[in-house]
C-alpha cells in the first residue's frame, strides 16, 4: 500500500488506496499469479507432471500410434507458423547422409 501510494499517484495520476484496498490487491495478485510460499515454481511442477503423464501414455502406444499422436499434437499445439491440418504432408526435411 505504501509503495503504491508513493509511486502510482505521481507517475500515473492514479488513486491513493487504503490499507484494505492494498490487502485486496495483494490477495488478487496472489490468486492471479500464484505464490503462497510454494517455492514459486508451481508451473514447473505442473509441466513436469504433464510430461510424465504423456510419457506414460506414449509407452503403451505402438510406433504408428505415437507418430499419429505427435503429428496431431504438433498441428494443434505447435507454434502458429508450424501448424498444419491433420493428415497434411509435413514440410520436406533434409535427408541424412
C-alpha positions as CSV (number, residue, x, y, z in Angstrom):
1,X,0.0,0.0,0.0
2,X,2.8,2.4,0.9
3,X,4.7,1.7,-2.3
4,X,1.5,2.1,-4.3
5,X,0.7,5.4,-2.6
6,X,4.2,6.7,-3.2
7,X,4.6,5.8,-6.9
8,X,1.2,5.4,-8.7
9,X,-0.3,8.8,-7.9
10,X,2.8,10.7,-9.1
11,X,3.7,8.5,-12.1
12,X,0.3,7.5,-13.5
13,X,-2.0,10.0,-11.8
14,X,-3.7,7.0,-10.1
15,X,-5.7,6.9,-6.9
16,X,-4.3,6.7,-3.4
17,X,-5.5,3.5,-1.8
18,X,-6.4,2.4,1.8
19,X,-4.9,-0.5,3.8
20,X,-7.9,-2.7,2.9
21,X,-7.7,-1.9,-0.8
22,X,-3.9,-2.7,-0.7
23,X,-4.7,-6.0,1.0
24,X,-7.3,-6.8,-1.6
25,X,-4.8,-6.1,-4.4
26,X,-2.3,-8.4,-2.7
27,X,-4.9,-11.1,-2.5
28,X,-6.0,-10.6,-6.1
29,X,-2.4,-10.8,-7.3
30,X,-1.8,-14.0,-5.4
31,X,-4.9,-15.6,-6.9
32,X,-4.0,-14.5,-10.4
33,X,-0.2,-15.0,-10.4
34,X,0.2,-17.8,-7.8
35,X,2.5,-17.7,-4.9
36,X,1.5,-18.5,-1.3
37,X,5.0,-19.7,-0.4
38,X,5.1,-22.9,-2.6
39,X,8.6,-22.0,-3.9
40,X,7.2,-20.0,-6.8
41,X,7.6,-22.8,-9.3
42,X,4.1,-24.3,-9.4
43,X,4.0,-24.1,-13.2
44,X,7.2,-26.2,-13.4
45,X,5.7,-29.0,-11.3
46,X,2.5,-29.0,-13.4
47,X,4.6,-29.1,-16.6
48,X,6.7,-32.0,-15.3
49,X,3.6,-33.9,-14.2
50,X,2.1,-33.4,-17.7
51,X,5.3,-34.6,-19.3
52,X,5.3,-37.7,-17.1
53,X,1.6,-38.4,-17.9
54,X,2.3,-38.1,-21.7
55,X,5.4,-40.3,-21.4
56,X,3.4,-43.0,-19.7
57,X,0.7,-42.9,-22.4
58,X,3.3,-42.9,-25.2
59,X,5.0,-46.0,-23.6
60,X,1.8,-48.0,-24.2
61,X,1.3,-46.9,-27.8
62,X,2.6,-48.6,-30.9
63,X,5.1,-46.6,-33.0
64,X,2.4,-45.8,-35.6
65,X,0.1,-44.5,-32.8
66,X,3.0,-42.5,-31.4
67,X,3.7,-40.8,-34.7
68,X,0.0,-40.1,-35.3
69,X,-0.3,-38.6,-31.8
70,X,2.9,-36.4,-32.3
71,X,1.5,-35.1,-35.7
72,X,-1.9,-34.3,-34.1
73,X,-0.3,-32.5,-31.2
74,X,2.0,-30.5,-33.4
75,X,-0.8,-29.5,-35.7
76,X,-2.9,-28.4,-32.6
77,X,-0.3,-27.1,-30.2
78,X,2.7,-26.1,-32.1
79,X,3.7,-22.5,-33.0
80,X,1.2,-20.9,-35.4
81,X,3.7,-20.9,-38.3
82,X,4.3,-24.6,-37.9
83,X,0.7,-25.7,-37.6
84,X,-0.8,-27.7,-40.4
85,X,-4.0,-29.6,-40.9
86,X,-4.1,-33.1,-39.6
87,X,-3.1,-35.5,-42.4
88,X,-1.3,-32.8,-44.4
89,X,2.1,-33.7,-45.6
90,X,5.0,-32.3,-43.4
91,X,7.5,-30.0,-45.0
92,X,10.4,-31.6,-46.7
93,X,13.2,-32.4,-44.3
94,X,16.9,-32.8,-45.3
95,X,18.0,-36.3,-45.9
96,X,20.5,-37.9,-43.6
97,X,23.9,-38.5,-45.1
